[in-house]
Amino acid sequence: MFYEVAPYTEPTNHVDNNEEYVVKSILGTEFEGYVDGFLLIKTPIEIEVGTSFHSMEIAVHFIEQYALQNNFAVFKHKSEKFPDGTYRKRVFKCDLGGRYTEKLSKLTLGKKKSKGTKKQGCMWQLNINRQINSPLVTVTSFNNEHNHKILINTIKFSTSYKNFTEEIMEQIEFYVVHGQYDAGTIRNLLQPKLAAQAFIQDEKQESYEWLLRCCLEACEIPPLTFVTDADSAMVAAISTVLPETHHMQCLYHLYQNLPKNLRSCLGSSLYQEFLKDFKAIQRSHCVSVFKRRSVGIVEKYEAGGKYITTMLLNRKHTWVKYFASRHFTAGIQSTQLQESTENRLEFESINNCYSIWKSSTLQYTQPFVIQMFFKDIDIIMKKYLTHLIHNAHYKQMCQSVCYRTHQVPFSEILTSDDDLFEPFFDKEVDDSIETLTEADEDRELDLKSLISMVNSDDILEIWKVSRYNYPKCYQHVILLNTGEYLCTYFILVTHGIICRHFFKVFVETPKAYFHLILIPKRWYKDEYITSSDTSFSEIIISSCQNNKNDT
């Protein structure tokens, strides 16, 4: 779509509200009389103070298209109206404009999370005005400067540019008008690449077997894992049609079924105690922990023993963390592996681009923490690590202030209170909801398992790191004489990220050292991955010594 520029008009001074501006050119002649949505503008748009438009709607369209052409997004910051309700003035800002101001309505000690903000104080701003009794809208002021890098992927990922196609909108209208479906159902129906839907007359095993055979015929290869709500007919159908497929229970439905089957026979008080024990069992990260946590569970809750035995313990491979997680990668055939890997890589490529774009537009809001405790570390990370990984560590450093530490004497290691660990849950959710939303980390290992991974002679100190507002949620950090550390959170091993628990210990003891080689080299910037310069690996920092060269 090409836009037209009206012939130059004689300068016209408006005296409305003592504002003076000169009309230089009028854009949007071709859009006059449009009733439906405006078309995209493909010709480069030039806007300056004095540029005018034939209506407020046309002006808004041109400004949004101007931002689109220049790879950023805008939002409507302010507006003023005439008595008849039509717009007199509108102000547009870059969507990275403004400054974040935290508003706390109650004490949140230890619960503060540094989620970041995209507000970076960008000063890009454009004001448009319309004189009373005139359709013309004129640009009265325009600051066309950004204080941040313009990212091409903004067009792809910014919420301002996310919309449904006309075909999808027609389908949504059909589902709403004729099917009266809710938003969740409509979303599922619009994801044919990820899921299939079938309306069946009953929920018998024969019907489920027919459904699974249809899926198998369409996909040609059996799925590695099948997740259900543990319906007995579906479980039997899976074992018949897909004997090599591992069945898993949906944890949401699992926790929804517990009160239906156990609350009445156990009583409310005893049921709450069972729920606490069961959550610990479900999150068991190894066989030994599962056995230790589940021993005596049937005898303790004898009134619900039949359900606990037949529907839970006998099906432990479908819901216990350790057993279930093993079936996401085991046993896959080479042809399946290639196809699934290609699909996964395509998804990960898109997701990685989005993550990089999002992290590039976010700023975290605890600079005091960084400047006070981790200034030198942050400088090193910013220099050598990619932007995304630097931000991930920045967030961990900010969150470290939410924890307290306690050094564990070696004499207490064998009597460690690992069984008292409870993940932190969001206590603000409705009490009627049985499945609480996990708001903090779980643990991958207990302290004894962590100690067994290293030579005991290499251990310098052991620290317990717990949340201020929830002491039962804690991790253990082991400092080694090699300059390394291990944490029961295990994120350094699984993700290559130094965790907040170590950063908390780093502040407390001079025996905790940061050096960049703790972080896998794959997270470095390209020039340092291939560089032969090893000076970056010699930088060591402790809380009492800013920089030390390990020569």
BASEVO-156124 format. One line per 5 residues: number of its first residue (from 1); for each residue x negated, y, z of C-alpha. Coordinates in nm, 3 decimals. Example, Ala and Ser with C-alpha at 12.3 -4.5 7.8 and 13.67 -1.06 7.14 Angstrom:
<pts>
1	-1.230/-0.450/0.780 | -1.367/-0.106/0.714
</pts>
This chain:
<pts>
1	0.000/0.000/0.000 | -0.141/0.337/-0.101 | -0.039/0.651/0.082 | 0.016/0.986/-0.082 | -0.116/1.323/0.028
6	0.118/1.614/-0.032 | -0.023/1.924/-0.203 | -0.207/2.167/0.020 | 0.035/2.404/0.190 | -0.020/2.754/0.306
11	-0.134/2.769/0.667 | 0.170/2.772/0.892 | 0.140/2.890/1.248 | 0.390/2.745/1.496 | 0.479/2.945/1.800
16	0.661/2.673/1.987 | 0.547/2.677/2.351 | 0.259/2.911/2.259 | 0.086/2.629/2.065 | -0.090/2.726/1.745
21	-0.205/2.485/1.477 | -0.252/2.493/1.102 | -0.106/2.236/0.861 | -0.381/2.115/0.625 | -0.218/1.816/0.450
26	0.098/1.610/0.481 | 0.081/1.228/0.478 | 0.351/0.965/0.437 | 0.567/1.104/0.159 | 0.621/0.752/0.025
31	0.764/0.636/0.359 | 1.048/0.889/0.371 | 1.383/0.717/0.391 | 1.239/0.383/0.512 | 1.485/0.193/0.730
36	1.296/-0.135/0.778 | 0.936/-0.174/0.900 | 0.659/0.018/0.729 | 0.412/-0.159/0.502 | 0.043/-0.194/0.578
41	-0.178/0.087/0.446 | -0.478/-0.043/0.253 | -0.627/0.288/0.139 | -0.870/0.443/0.391 | -0.692/0.695/0.612
46	-0.851/1.027/0.705 | -0.710/1.221/0.999 | -0.819/1.556/1.138 | -0.671/1.843/1.334 | -0.401/1.994/1.113
51	-0.306/1.670/0.937 | 0.075/1.641/0.932 | 0.331/1.368/0.873 | 0.690/1.373/0.751 | 0.832/1.229/1.075
56	0.730/1.107/1.419 | 0.780/0.744/1.314 | 0.556/0.789/1.011 | 0.293/0.963/1.227 | 0.286/0.673/1.475
61	0.251/0.423/1.189 | -0.041/0.611/1.033 | -0.222/0.645/1.366 | -0.186/0.273/1.441 | -0.303/0.187/1.089
66	-0.597/0.426/1.128 | -0.704/0.240/1.443 | -0.660/-0.094/1.267 | -0.881/0.015/0.979 | -1.150/0.123/1.226
71	-1.144/-0.196/1.437 | -1.001/-0.065/1.763 | -0.659/-0.049/1.926 | -0.459/0.242/2.064 | -0.181/0.280/2.315
76	0.079/0.552/2.369 | -0.052/0.741/2.671 | 0.196/1.025/2.720 | 0.504/1.170/2.555 | 0.737/1.467/2.584
81	1.090/1.497/2.444 | 1.331/1.766/2.334 | 1.671/1.793/2.510 | 1.827/1.585/2.230 | 1.599/1.292/2.317
86	1.368/1.314/2.014 | 0.992/1.328/2.065 | 0.823/1.667/2.078 | 0.473/1.548/2.169 | 0.287/1.216/2.185
91	-0.065/1.135/2.306 | -0.259/0.830/2.189 | -0.569/0.687/2.357 | -0.811/0.407/2.278 | -0.701/0.098/2.470
96	-1.039/0.102/2.650 | -0.968/0.452/2.778 | -0.897/0.549/3.138 | -1.049/0.430/3.463 | -0.932/0.144/3.681
101	-0.803/0.238/4.027 | -0.743/-0.049/4.264 | -0.421/-0.031/4.460 | -0.402/-0.249/4.771 | -0.074/-0.265/4.959
106	-0.204/-0.491/5.237 | -0.524/-0.622/5.388 | -0.689/-0.875/5.159 | -1.015/-0.950/5.340 | -1.201/-1.228/5.169
111	-0.940/-1.265/4.897 | -1.059/-0.998/4.658 | -1.132/-1.127/4.310 | -1.333/-0.943/4.051 | -1.125/-1.012/3.743
116	-1.264/-0.719/3.551 | -1.092/-0.436/3.369 | -1.103/-0.329/3.007 | -1.074/0.038/3.105 | -1.412/0.188/3.022
121	-1.330/0.558/3.021 | -1.331/0.590/2.641 | -1.253/0.952/2.550 | -1.097/0.883/2.208 | -0.768/1.070/2.205
126	-0.525/1.207/1.947 | -0.236/1.446/2.017 | 0.056/1.508/1.781 | 0.329/1.774/1.812 | 0.657/1.855/1.639
131	0.817/2.196/1.627 | 1.185/2.217/1.714 | 1.421/2.200/1.414 | 1.139/2.069/1.193 | 1.066/1.706/1.095
136	0.694/1.771/1.042 | 0.455/1.624/1.300 | 0.106/1.773/1.320 | -0.222/1.660/1.479 | -0.306/1.934/1.731
141	-0.619/1.783/1.890 | -0.841/1.488/1.802 | -1.145/1.352/1.987 | -1.282/1.086/1.755 | -1.568/0.962/1.978
146	-1.594/0.622/2.148 | -1.826/0.540/2.439 | -1.833/0.168/2.361 | -1.928/-0.065/2.080 | -1.660/-0.118/1.815
151	-1.587/-0.491/1.786 | -1.452/-0.637/1.463 | -1.270/-0.917/1.650 | -1.046/-0.658/1.817 | -0.819/-0.686/1.514
156	-0.794/-1.060/1.570 | -0.754/-1.081/1.946 | -0.617/-0.751/2.080 | -0.262/-0.776/2.207 | -0.179/-0.468/1.999
161	-0.224/-0.670/1.681 | -0.069/-0.998/1.788 | 0.266/-1.061/1.621 | 0.474/-1.339/1.473 | 0.522/-1.389/1.102
166	0.865/-1.329/0.949 | 0.911/-1.705/0.912 | 0.839/-1.765/1.280 | 1.075/-1.482/1.381 | 1.352/-1.645/1.177
171	1.291/-1.977/1.351 | 1.296/-1.811/1.695 | 1.626/-1.640/1.607 | 1.770/-1.974/1.495 | 1.669/-2.148/1.819
176	1.809/-1.867/2.034 | 2.140/-1.821/1.849 | 2.225/-2.180/1.764 | 2.031/-2.381/2.019 | 2.032/-2.137/2.313
181	1.686/-2.266/2.409 | 1.471/-2.098/2.669 | 1.129/-1.948/2.594 | 0.936/-2.258/2.706 | 1.134/-2.491/2.482
186	1.099/-2.258/2.183 | 0.725/-2.236/2.234 | 0.697/-2.615/2.231 | 0.905/-2.638/1.915 | 0.676/-2.390/1.742
191	0.359/-2.591/1.806 | 0.383/-2.875/1.549 | 0.003/-2.911/1.530 | -0.025/-2.979/1.900 | 0.290/-3.171/1.980
196	0.584/-3.357/1.831 | 0.944/-3.345/1.952 | 1.210/-3.610/1.931 | 1.570/-3.616/2.046 | 1.664/-3.970/2.149
201	1.995/-4.107/2.267 | 1.869/-4.271/2.584 | 1.556/-4.324/2.794 | 1.523/-4.699/2.751 | 1.196/-4.878/2.686
206	1.311/-4.977/2.333 | 1.372/-4.612/2.242 | 1.033/-4.507/2.373 | 0.864/-4.789/2.181 | 1.028/-4.666/1.858
211	0.909/-4.313/1.935 | 0.551/-4.426/2.000 | 0.541/-4.635/1.682 | 0.652/-4.330/1.483 | 0.373/-4.125/1.641
216	0.120/-4.399/1.572 | 0.230/-4.418/1.209 | 0.200/-4.042/1.168 | -0.138/-4.010/1.342 | -0.282/-4.343/1.219
221	-0.510/-4.371/1.522 | -0.398/-4.447/1.879 | -0.453/-4.173/2.138 | -0.728/-4.219/2.394 | -0.516/-4.090/2.683
226	-0.141/-4.050/2.725 | -0.001/-3.823/2.998 | 0.358/-3.872/3.118 | 0.580/-3.798/3.416 | 0.540/-4.167/3.518
231	0.880/-4.275/3.389 | 0.874/-4.654/3.425 | 1.031/-4.718/3.082 | 0.773/-4.494/2.911 | 0.487/-4.657/3.101
236	0.605/-5.001/2.987 | 0.640/-4.875/2.628 | 0.285/-4.739/2.629 | 0.143/-5.068/2.751 | 0.330/-5.250/2.470
241	0.271/-5.021/2.172 | -0.060/-4.863/2.280 | -0.236/-5.129/2.490 | -0.580/-4.964/2.454 | -0.454/-4.620/2.557
246	-0.511/-4.508/2.914 | -0.198/-4.381/3.086 | -0.222/-4.083/3.322 | 0.035/-3.913/3.540 | 0.110/-3.544/3.507
251	0.009/-3.396/3.842 | 0.291/-3.143/3.833 | 0.553/-3.417/3.809 | 0.362/-3.631/4.057 | 0.382/-3.360/4.323
256	0.744/-3.289/4.232 | 0.835/-3.654/4.294 | 0.669/-3.678/4.636 | 0.931/-3.483/4.837 | 1.215/-3.660/4.652
261	1.090/-4.000/4.766 | 0.914/-3.935/5.097 | 1.054/-3.629/5.274 | 1.374/-3.794/5.393 | 1.209/-4.113/5.522
266	0.910/-3.940/5.683 | 1.075/-3.625/5.811 | 0.964/-3.272/5.731 | 0.681/-3.251/5.985 | 0.526/-3.588/5.901
271	0.575/-3.529/5.531 | 0.371/-3.208/5.545 | 0.092/-3.401/5.715 | 0.113/-3.670/5.444 | 0.100/-3.406/5.170
276	-0.223/-3.271/5.318 | -0.379/-3.620/5.326 | -0.258/-3.705/4.978 | -0.409/-3.390/4.822 | -0.745/-3.484/4.971
281	-0.714/-3.836/4.830 | -0.610/-3.711/4.486 | -0.919/-3.489/4.460 | -1.163/-3.767/4.551 | -1.471/-3.723/4.335
286	-1.618/-4.071/4.382 | -1.505/-4.421/4.483 | -1.654/-4.405/4.830 | -1.473/-4.081/4.911 | -1.144/-4.223/4.779
291	-1.178/-4.534/4.993 | -1.265/-4.335/5.303 | -0.977/-4.091/5.260 | -0.714/-4.350/5.169 | -0.792/-4.608/5.437
296	-0.497/-4.651/5.675 | -0.268/-4.423/5.476 | 0.007/-4.688/5.448 | -0.003/-4.771/5.818 | -0.004/-4.405/5.917
301	0.307/-4.331/5.711 | 0.476/-4.670/5.751 | 0.828/-4.542/5.677 | 0.722/-4.454/5.323 | 0.476/-4.740/5.288
306	0.654/-4.915/5.000 | 0.656/-4.607/4.778 | 0.299/-4.512/4.874 | 0.176/-4.862/4.790 | 0.369/-4.942/4.471
311	0.403/-4.599/4.309 | 0.083/-4.429/4.428 | -0.203/-4.654/4.540 | -0.130/-4.928/4.285 | -0.145/-4.658/4.016
316	-0.450/-4.476/4.148 | -0.624/-4.489/3.810 | -0.357/-4.256/3.671 | -0.389/-3.971/3.920 | -0.708/-3.985/4.133
321	-0.955/-3.728/4.003 | -1.251/-3.966/3.978 | -1.070/-4.247/3.797 | -0.864/-4.027/3.563 | -1.148/-3.799/3.448
326	-1.352/-4.095/3.322 | -1.096/-4.177/3.054 | -1.121/-3.852/2.862 | -1.442/-3.954/2.687 | -1.486/-4.331/2.729
331	-1.408/-4.581/2.457 | -1.347/-4.348/2.165 | -1.433/-4.495/1.826 | -1.673/-4.331/1.582 | -1.401/-4.235/1.330
336	-1.187/-4.094/1.607 | -1.489/-3.917/1.749 | -1.568/-3.745/1.420 | -1.211/-3.627/1.360 | -1.148/-3.520/1.716
341	-1.487/-3.349/1.734 | -1.417/-3.151/1.417 | -1.080/-3.038/1.550 | -1.231/-2.958/1.885 | -1.516/-2.761/1.730
346	-1.271/-2.555/1.528 | -1.071/-2.478/1.841 | -1.384/-2.407/2.044 | -1.514/-2.174/1.773 | -1.199/-1.965/1.793
351	-1.197/-1.982/2.172 | -1.564/-1.885/2.190 | -1.506/-1.583/1.965 | -1.216/-1.479/2.185 | -1.420/-1.525/2.504
356	-1.706/-1.315/2.367 | -1.464/-1.043/2.254 | -1.281/-1.041/2.586 | -1.597/-1.032/2.797 | -1.731/-0.750/2.578
361	-1.425/-0.538/2.656 | -1.420/-0.608/3.031 | -1.600/-0.429/3.308 | -1.615/-0.551/3.666 | -1.532/-0.318/3.949
366	-1.781/-0.387/4.232 | -2.098/-0.200/4.129 | -2.181/-0.136/4.497 | -2.233/-0.509/4.557 | -2.466/-0.539/4.260
371	-2.666/-0.227/4.343 | -2.701/-0.320/4.709 | -2.790/-0.690/4.686 | -2.853/-0.803/4.328 | -2.986/-0.505/4.134
376	-3.310/-0.669/4.017 | -3.137/-0.997/3.934 | -2.874/-0.818/3.729 | -3.139/-0.628/3.532 | -3.317/-0.954/3.444
381	-2.995/-1.129/3.346 | -2.881/-0.840/3.133 | -3.211/-0.847/2.948 | -3.243/-1.219/2.879 | -2.891/-1.366/2.885
386	-2.608/-1.334/2.636 | -2.339/-1.084/2.720 | -2.084/-1.353/2.801 | -2.312/-1.545/3.040 | -2.436/-1.225/3.205
391	-2.076/-1.129/3.280 | -2.009/-1.475/3.422 | -2.298/-1.432/3.667 | -2.196/-1.072/3.741 | -1.859/-1.204/3.853
396	-2.019/-1.471/4.072 | -2.237/-1.208/4.242 | -1.936/-0.985/4.306 | -1.736/-1.271/4.456 | -2.017/-1.370/4.693
401	-1.903/-1.102/4.941 | -1.585/-1.304/5.003 | -1.781/-1.572/5.192 | -1.961/-1.621/5.522 | -2.257/-1.851/5.580
406	-2.376/-2.082/5.854 | -2.706/-2.269/5.848 | -2.663/-2.641/5.913 | -2.931/-2.793/6.142 | -3.084/-3.116/6.012
411	-2.964/-3.290/6.327 | -2.602/-3.232/6.220 | -2.632/-3.366/5.865 | -2.519/-3.718/5.953 | -2.215/-3.580/6.137
416	-2.113/-3.345/5.857 | -1.743/-3.255/5.856 | -1.695/-3.330/5.486 | -1.354/-3.483/5.545 | -1.221/-3.152/5.680
421	-1.264/-2.980/5.343 | -0.944/-2.838/5.189 | -0.928/-2.646/4.860 | -0.802/-2.292/4.893 | -0.442/-2.246/4.780
426	-0.246/-1.932/4.706 | -0.034/-1.883/5.017 | 0.183/-1.615/4.856 | 0.381/-1.858/4.641 | 0.737/-1.952/4.730
431	0.739/-2.201/5.018 | 1.004/-2.403/4.834 | 0.755/-2.492/4.563 | 0.588/-2.815/4.659 | 0.303/-2.786/4.410
436	0.084/-2.500/4.520 | -0.130/-2.314/4.270 | -0.498/-2.369/4.334 | -0.670/-2.032/4.357 | -1.023/-2.136/4.441
441	-1.279/-2.404/4.371 | -1.271/-2.770/4.450 | -1.588/-2.969/4.518 | -1.756/-3.215/4.287 | -1.969/-3.378/4.560
446	-1.982/-3.396/4.936 | -2.294/-3.308/5.134 | -2.408/-3.666/5.184 | -2.386/-3.737/4.812 | -2.577/-3.419/4.740
451	-2.857/-3.510/4.981 | -2.889/-3.855/4.824 | -2.984/-3.689/4.493 | -3.308/-3.537/4.625 | -3.610/-3.632/4.831
456	-3.531/-3.539/5.190 | -3.887/-3.407/5.233 | -3.815/-3.142/4.968 | -3.525/-2.987/5.162 | -3.603/-2.650/5.320
461	-3.261/-2.543/5.449 | -2.895/-2.645/5.430 | -2.621/-2.384/5.442 | -2.246/-2.405/5.477 | -2.064/-2.133/5.281
466	-1.695/-2.078/5.355 | -1.428/-1.825/5.266 | -1.358/-1.550/5.518 | -0.982/-1.601/5.508 | -0.982/-1.980/5.466
471	-1.270/-2.152/5.651 | -1.156/-2.502/5.553 | -1.253/-2.426/5.194 | -1.632/-2.443/5.190 | -1.936/-2.560/5.000
476	-2.282/-2.677/5.104 | -2.598/-2.532/4.951 | -2.934/-2.711/4.974 | -3.253/-2.510/4.924 | -3.553/-2.708/4.798
481	-3.924/-2.635/4.832 | -3.946/-2.644/4.451 | -3.754/-2.314/4.437 | -3.440/-2.491/4.313 | -3.108/-2.538/4.486
486	-2.808/-2.771/4.477 | -2.449/-2.687/4.568 | -2.150/-2.914/4.619 | -1.962/-2.686/4.378 | -2.202/-2.825/4.112
491	-2.128/-2.551/3.857 | -2.502/-2.503/3.789 | -2.515/-2.861/3.664 | -2.178/-2.872/3.485 | -2.179/-2.521/3.334
496	-2.529/-2.380/3.375 | -2.399/-2.095/3.593 | -2.553/-1.994/3.928 | -2.265/-1.999/4.176 | -2.147/-1.735/4.422
501	-2.231/-1.965/4.713 | -2.599/-1.953/4.626 | -2.587/-1.575/4.583 | -2.438/-1.551/4.934 | -2.718/-1.768/5.075
506	-2.971/-1.564/4.875 | -2.873/-1.253/5.074 | -2.901/-1.438/5.407 | -3.238/-1.614/5.386 | -3.580/-1.530/5.239
511	-3.624/-1.897/5.148 | -3.370/-1.867/4.866 | -3.533/-1.764/4.540 | -3.384/-1.658/4.211 | -3.575/-1.723/3.893
516	-3.439/-1.724/3.541 | -3.541/-2.081/3.461 | -3.261/-2.197/3.693 | -3.032/-2.109/3.401 | -3.039/-2.339/3.094
521	-3.222/-2.189/2.799 | -2.917/-2.233/2.577 | -2.764/-1.930/2.750 | -3.053/-1.698/2.657 | -3.036/-1.445/2.378
526	-3.156/-1.576/2.044 | -3.486/-1.392/2.052 | -3.578/-1.559/2.383 | -3.461/-1.909/2.290 | -3.717/-1.930/2.010
531	-3.978/-1.697/2.158 | -4.311/-1.841/2.274 | -4.337/-1.566/2.535 | -4.299/-1.733/2.876 | -4.327/-1.420/3.090
536	-3.956/-1.433/3.169 | -4.001/-1.765/3.351 | -4.254/-1.612/3.591 | -4.015/-1.360/3.744 | -3.913/-1.469/4.095
541	-3.694/-1.265/4.327 | -3.605/-1.311/4.692 | -3.388/-1.099/4.918 | -3.694/-0.960/5.101 | -3.925/-0.932/4.802
546	-3.802/-0.763/4.484 | -4.045/-0.905/4.231 | -4.318/-1.161/4.261 | -4.530/-1.305/3.983 | -4.569/-1.679/4.009
551	-4.918/-1.699/3.880
</pts>
